[in-house]
Amino acid sequence: MSAIGAVSSCSCLCPGVWLLKPGMQKMSSLGLHTAARCAAKDYYEVLVLGGGAGGISMSARMKRKVGAGNVAVVEPSKTHYYQPLWTLVGGGAKQLAASARPMGSVMPKGVTWIKSQVTALDPDKNCVWLENDIKVSYKYLIIALGISLHYEKIKGLPEGFSHPKIGSNYSAQTVEKTWKALQDFKEGNAIFTFPNTPVKCAGAPQKIMYLSDAYLRKTGKRSKANIMFNTSLGVIFAVKKYADALLEVIKERNLAVNYKRNLIEVRADKQEAVFENLDKPGVTEVHQYEMLHVTPPMGPPAVLINSPVSDESGWVDVDKETLQHKKYPNVFGIGDCTNLPTSKTAAAVAAQSGVLDKTISLVMKNKLPVKKYDGYTSCPLVTGYNKVILAEFDYNAQPLETFPIDQSKERATMYHMKADMMPLLYWNALLK
């Protein structure tokens, strides 16, 4: 887990997700690794690694299958964050406190909470190692370790956050600094970045740009601002239908987008951001900023790098339709830590949890998994203080929409769903 505590997968959650998306069917290999039963305190029928959205929702589901006493969750953080709210916290529309709950309050009743960090996974022996050389064995393992933030991969960070004018909506420590930088804006460049790595919620780096534009208009400062989105990608969004709609918003609001630009250094004392031109490696450009929002490089948690359960990049190597591990049939993955070829969002976790529940049920009965995950994910693209474009799509970047309307249009109803309805559904439905 990152140092900021357990978080839900991303700033994207939508109801179509776990309530409305039917699954299909899938065949997969089976052949369970079995372990000798150890003493109760060091053996669990189901062991869950991670107390974010995926880990908590799956532990609640597993409790109903095997009994609370047979399920444990390994999670060092004391606080569980609903991170989808952080876009609105950074834009001044919500309070940080509203996104946080004590970890103990979201842990399913009776499930063992192991307040420790995973240091190694040994799937050949059906066990994991925790801090202080503690070994815990399992019959079934669910890996839900999330994604790690790497501010340190940008020269000048994270220490640069001690200066004003710079923030990041991706950390509990820096999200309020985004709002402060926006409030203190006088004139100059407002720069928003997207890194050259996988990220959770690919829409979030630009959502804060739209909110900042709206705030500067509301406060009469927009004419003094040059708003710039510097992204390492070659497109504004992966799904053409929503990309076209966003490009209209960008044009209408006079926002500058620079593609294939990757933030490599922040000189916070001088208010300078240094970008590499990815089309011309080694060529850099320096921009002065009055406000800078940093989306950090991200990657798999350190414990997964070079682990037997991971692919060559460090992501948990699961079947993209069943979420069962490709090599170890009693190991499963969910959420941001997996190599599923879809956006890393809380909506994806919600959809995946239903499929994984069915997969594990069948594996426990020595049957083949048949439920298929279609890659469904969702991203409510906040484009103003009362506007959202609700993007929903599948593995093939094709729209997979819940509502019988054109979801590429900005709508106030979708904003209120994201800001008010989704947090309630998250705390009271998904996690339980």
C-alpha positions in Angstrom: 0.0 0.0 0.0 1.1 3.6 -0.4 2.0 5.5 2.7 -1.3 7.4 2.5 -3.4 4.5 3.7 -5.8 2.2 2.1 -7.7 3.8 -0.7 -10.4 2.8 -3.0 -9.2 2.2 -6.4 -9.7 5.6 -8.0 -11.7 8.7 -8.4 -14.3 6.9 -10.5 -17.3 5.0 -9.3 -20.6 4.4 -11.0 -23.8 2.6 -10.2 -24.0 0.7 -13.5 -21.1 -1.1 -12.0 -22.1 -3.7 -9.6 -25.8 -3.3 -9.7 -26.6 -3.4 -13.4 -23.8 -5.2 -15.4 -24.7 -8.9 -16.1 -21.8 -11.3 -16.5 -21.3 -13.9 -19.2 -19.5 -17.3 -19.1 -16.0 -18.6 -19.1 -14.0 -21.8 -18.8 -10.6 -22.0 -17.0 -8.1 -24.5 -15.7 -8.3 -25.8 -12.2 -6.1 -27.9 -9.9 -5.9 -26.6 -6.4 -2.6 -26.2 -4.4 -3.4 -27.5 -1.0 -1.6 -26.7 2.3 -1.3 -28.5 5.6 -3.6 -26.8 8.1 -1.7 -24.8 10.7 -2.8 -23.4 14.0 -5.8 -21.1 13.7 -3.8 -17.8 14.2 -1.4 -18.6 11.4 -3.8 -20.3 8.9 -7.0 -18.9 7.3 -9.2 -20.5 4.7 -9.3 -17.1 2.8 -6.5 -14.6 3.2 -7.0 -11.1 1.7 -4.0 -8.9 1.1 -5.1 -5.2 1.2 -7.8 -3.2 2.9 -8.9 -0.9 0.0 -12.1 -1.2 -2.0 -11.2 -4.6 -3.5 -10.0 -6.2 -0.3 -12.8 -5.0 2.0 -15.6 -5.9 -0.5 -14.1 -9.4 -1.1 -13.6 -10.1 2.6 -17.3 -9.2 3.2 -18.2 -11.6 0.4 -15.9 -14.4 1.6 -17.2 -14.0 5.2 -20.6 -15.1 3.9 -19.1 -18.2 2.2 -16.7 -19.6 4.8 -17.6 -17.7 8.1 -15.9 -14.7 9.6 -13.4 -16.6 11.7 -12.0 -18.2 8.6 -11.2 -14.9 6.8 -8.3 -12.5 7.5 -7.4 -9.1 5.9 -3.7 -8.0 6.0 -3.6 -4.1 6.0 -1.2 -1.8 7.9 -3.2 1.4 7.5 -5.4 2.8 10.2 -7.5 4.8 7.8 -9.6 3.8 4.8 -10.1 6.6 2.2 -12.8 6.9 -0.4 -10.5 8.5 -2.9 -13.0 9.3 -5.6 -13.9 12.3 -3.5 -10.4 13.8 -3.7 -11.1 15.4 -7.1 -13.8 17.5 -5.4 -11.6 18.1 -2.3 -8.9 19.5 -4.6 -11.5 21.7 -6.2 -12.9 23.0 -2.9 -16.3 21.3 -3.3 -15.8 18.7 -0.5 -13.9 18.3 2.7 -11.0 15.8 3.1 -12.6 14.5 6.3 -15.6 13.3 4.4 -13.4 10.8 2.5 -12.0 9.1 5.6 -13.2 6.4 7.9 -11.3 4.4 10.5 -10.2 1.1 9.0 -11.8 -0.9 11.8 -15.2 0.6 10.9 -15.2 -0.8 7.4 -13.6 -4.2 8.3 -16.5 -6.8 8.1 -17.5 -7.8 11.6 -15.7 -10.9 12.9 -13.1 -10.9 10.1 -9.6 -10.9 11.5 -7.7 -7.7 10.7 -4.0 -8.4 10.7 -2.4 -4.9 11.1 0.8 -5.6 9.3 2.5 -5.3 6.0 3.1 -8.2 3.5 6.9 -8.7 2.9 6.8 -11.8 0.6 4.4 -14.1 -1.1 5.2 -17.9 -1.4 2.3 -19.3 -3.5 4.1 -22.7 -4.0 3.8 -23.2 -0.2 0.4 -21.4 0.2 1.7 -18.8 2.6 2.7 -15.2 2.9 5.3 -13.5 5.1 4.6 -10.4 7.1 6.7 -8.0 9.1 8.8 -9.5 11.9 9.1 -12.8 10.0 5.5 -13.8 10.7 4.2 -16.5 8.4 0.5 -16.9 7.6 -0.8 -19.8 5.5 -4.0 -20.0 3.5 -6.2 -22.2 1.4 -7.3 -19.3 -0.9 -5.5 -16.0 -1.4 -7.0 -12.8 -2.8 -4.5 -10.1 -3.7 -5.9 -6.6 -3.5 -2.8 -4.5 -2.8 -3.6 -1.5 -4.9 -1.1 0.7 -6.7 1.9 2.6 -5.4 2.6 6.3 -5.9 6.1 7.4 -6.8 6.4 11.2 -6.4 10.1 10.5 -5.8 10.6 9.6 -9.4 10.1 13.3 -10.3 13.2 15.2 -9.4 12.4 17.8 -6.6 9.5 15.8 -5.2 8.0 15.0 -2.7 10.0 17.7 -0.9 8.7 20.3 -3.3 5.2 20.1 -1.8 6.5 22.1 1.2 6.4 25.1 -1.1 3.1 26.9 -2.1 1.5 26.8 -5.5 1.8 23.0 -5.9 -0.6 20.2 -5.0 -1.7 16.7 -5.9 -5.2 15.1 -5.6 -3.6 11.7 -5.4 -2.5 11.9 -1.8 -4.2 12.7 1.5 -1.2 14.8 2.4 -1.3 17.0 -0.7 -4.9 17.2 -1.9 -5.7 20.2 0.2 -2.7 22.0 -1.2 -4.3 21.8 -4.6 -7.3 23.8 -3.3 -5.0 26.3 -1.6 -3.0 26.8 -4.8 -6.2 27.4 -6.7 -7.5 29.9 -4.2 -4.1 31.8 -4.1 -3.9 31.9 -7.9 -3.2 35.5 -9.2 -1.9 35.3 -12.8 0.2 33.0 -15.0 0.3 29.3 -15.9 -1.9 26.7 -14.2 -0.3 23.4 -15.3 -1.9 19.9 -14.9 0.2 16.8 -15.6 -0.3 13.1 -16.6 2.7 10.8 -16.1 4.3 8.2 -18.4 3.1 5.2 -16.3 -0.2 3.3 -15.7 -2.4 5.4 -13.3 -5.5 4.9 -11.3 -8.4 6.8 -12.8 -7.0 8.2 -16.0 -9.6 10.9 -16.0 -8.7 12.4 -12.7 -5.6 14.4 -13.9 -7.8 16.4 -16.2 -10.9 16.7 -14.0 -9.1 19.1 -11.7 -8.2 21.2 -14.7 -11.9 21.7 -15.6 -12.8 22.5 -12.0 -9.9 25.0 -11.8 -11.1 26.7 -15.0 -14.6 26.9 -13.5 -13.3 28.4 -10.2 -11.1 31.0 -12.0 -14.1 32.0 -14.1 -16.3 32.3 -11.0 -13.7 34.5 -9.2 -12.9 36.7 -12.3 -9.3 35.5 -12.7 -9.7 33.4 -15.8 -8.5 36.1 -18.2 -5.2 36.1 -16.3 -4.7 32.4 -16.5 -3.1 30.2 -19.1 -4.5 26.7 -18.4 -2.3 23.9 -19.7 -2.7 20.1 -19.6 0.7 18.4 -20.3 0.1 14.7 -20.8 2.4 11.8 -21.6 -0.3 10.3 -23.8 -1.1 10.9 -27.4 -4.9 11.3 -26.8 -7.0 13.1 -24.3 -9.0 10.0 -23.4 -8.9 6.3 -24.6 -12.5 6.0 -25.7 -13.2 8.1 -28.8 -16.8 9.0 -28.0 -15.8 10.7 -24.7 -12.5 12.0 -26.2 -14.5 13.9 -28.8 -16.8 15.4 -26.2 -13.8 16.4 -24.0 -12.0 18.0 -27.0 -15.2 20.2 -27.5 -15.0 21.3 -23.8 -11.3 22.0 -24.2 -11.8 24.1 -27.3 -14.8 26.0 -25.9 -12.9 26.9 -22.7 -9.7 27.8 -24.4 -7.6 25.1 -22.5 -4.1 24.2 -24.0 -3.3 20.5 -24.3 0.3 19.4 -25.0 0.6 15.7 -25.8 3.6 13.4 -25.2 5.0 15.7 -22.4 6.2 14.0 -19.3 7.0 15.8 -16.0 10.5 15.0 -14.9 11.5 17.7 -12.5 9.8 20.4 -10.3 11.9 23.4 -9.1 9.4 24.5 -6.5 11.6 27.3 -5.1 11.5 28.9 -8.6 8.0 27.7 -9.6 9.3 25.9 -12.6 8.2 22.5 -14.1 10.5 20.6 -16.4 8.9 18.3 -19.1 10.5 15.8 -21.4 9.2 15.7 -25.0 8.5 12.0 -25.4 8.6 12.3 -29.2 12.2 13.8 -28.9 13.9 11.9 -26.0 16.3 14.1 -24.1 14.6 17.3 -25.3 13.1 19.2 -22.4 11.1 22.4 -21.9 10.7 24.5 -18.8 7.4 26.2 -17.8 6.9 28.8 -15.1 3.8 28.1 -13.0 1.5 30.0 -10.8 -0.3 26.7 -10.0 0.9 23.1 -10.6 -1.1 19.9 -10.1 1.1 16.8 -10.2 -0.2 13.3 -11.0 2.6 11.1 -9.8 4.2 8.2 -11.6 2.6 4.9 -10.3 3.5 1.3 -10.3 2.9 -2.1 -8.6 3.5 -2.3 -4.8 7.2 -3.2 -4.1 6.2 -6.6 -2.6 4.8 -7.7 -6.0 7.9 -6.8 -8.1 9.8 -10.0 -9.0 7.1 -12.0 -7.0 6.0 -15.5 -8.3 2.5 -14.2 -8.6 3.4 -11.3 -10.9 4.1 -10.7 -14.6 7.4 -9.2 -15.8 6.2 -5.7 -15.0 5.2 -6.6 -11.4 1.4 -6.7 -11.8 -0.6 -9.8 -10.5 -0.9 -12.1 -13.4 -4.6 -13.1 -13.6 -7.0 -14.4 -16.3 -8.7 -11.2 -17.6 -12.1 -12.9 -17.6 -12.2 -14.9 -14.3 -9.6 -13.0 -12.2 -8.1 -16.4 -11.3 -4.3 -16.5 -11.3 -2.8 -18.0 -14.5 -0.5 -20.3 -12.6 -1.9 -20.8 -9.1 -5.6 -21.8 -9.1 -6.1 -20.9 -5.5 -4.8 -17.4 -5.9 -6.9 -14.5 -7.2 -6.4 -10.8 -7.9 -8.6 -7.8 -8.0 -8.2 -4.1 -8.7 -5.3 -1.8 -9.4 -2.5 -4.4 -8.5 -3.6 -6.7 -11.4 -2.6 -6.8 -15.1 -6.2 -6.6 -16.3 -6.1 -4.4 -19.5 -8.7 -1.9 -18.3 -8.7 1.4 -16.4 -7.8 1.2 -12.8 -10.9 2.6 -11.1 -13.2 1.8 -8.2 -16.0 1.1 -10.7 -13.8 -1.6 -12.2 -13.2 -3.1 -8.7 -17.0 -3.1 -8.1 -17.6 -5.0 -11.3 -14.7 -7.3 -10.8 -15.9 -8.2 -7.2 -19.1 -9.8 -8.5 -17.2 -11.9 -11.1 -14.5 -12.9 -8.6 -17.2 -13.9 -6.1 -18.7 -16.3 -8.6 -15.2 -17.6 -9.7 -14.2 -18.4 -6.1 -17.5 -20.0 -5.3 -17.0 -22.5 -8.2 -13.3 -23.1 -7.4 -14.3 -23.9 -3.8 -16.6 -26.6 -5.3 -13.9 -27.9 -7.6 -15.7 -26.6 -10.6 -14.5 -24.5 -13.5 -15.1 -20.7 -13.3 -17.7 -19.6 -15.9 -18.5 -16.0 -15.1 -16.8 -13.5 -17.4 -15.5 -10.0 -16.6 -15.9 -7.9 -19.8 -13.5 -5.1 -18.6 -16.3 -2.8 -17.5 -15.0 0.4 -15.9 -16.4 3.8 -15.4 -15.1 7.3 -15.0 -17.4 10.2 -14.2 -15.5 13.0 -16.0 -16.1 16.1 -13.8 -16.1 19.1 -16.2 -17.4 21.7 -13.8 -19.0 22.2 -10.3 -22.2 20.8 -11.6 -21.3 19.0 -14.8 -20.1 15.4 -15.5 -19.6 13.4 -18.6 -20.2 9.8 -17.5 -17.8 7.5 -19.3 -18.5 3.8 -19.1 -16.6 1.3 -21.3 -15.2 -2.2 -21.7 -11.9 -4.0 -22.5 -12.2 -2.9 -26.2 -12.6 0.8 -25.2 -16.2 0.6 -26.5 -19.0 2.4 -24.6 -20.9 0.2 -22.2 -23.4 2.6 -20.8 -25.9 2.2 -18.0 -28.4 4.9 -18.8 -30.7 5.4 -21.9 -29.2 8.8 -22.7 -26.2 10.2 -24.5 -23.6 9.9 -21.7 -21.0 12.0 -23.6 -23.1 15.1 -22.8 -22.3 17.2 -19.7 -25.1 16.7 -17.2 -25.8 18.1 -13.7 -27.6 14.9 -12.7 -24.4 12.9 -13.3 -22.5 15.4 -11.2 -24.9 14.9 -8.2 -24.7 11.2 -8.7 -20.9 11.3 -8.4 -20.7 13.9 -5.6 -23.6 12.8 -3.4 -25.0 9.4 -4.3 -21.8 7.4 -5.1 -20.2 8.0 -1.7 -23.3 6.6 0.0 -23.3 3.6 -2.3 -19.6 3.0 -1.7 -19.8 3.0 2.1 -23.1 1.2 2.4 -23.2 -1.2 -0.6 -19.9 -1.9 -2.3 -17.8 -2.4 0.9 -20.5 -4.5 2.5 
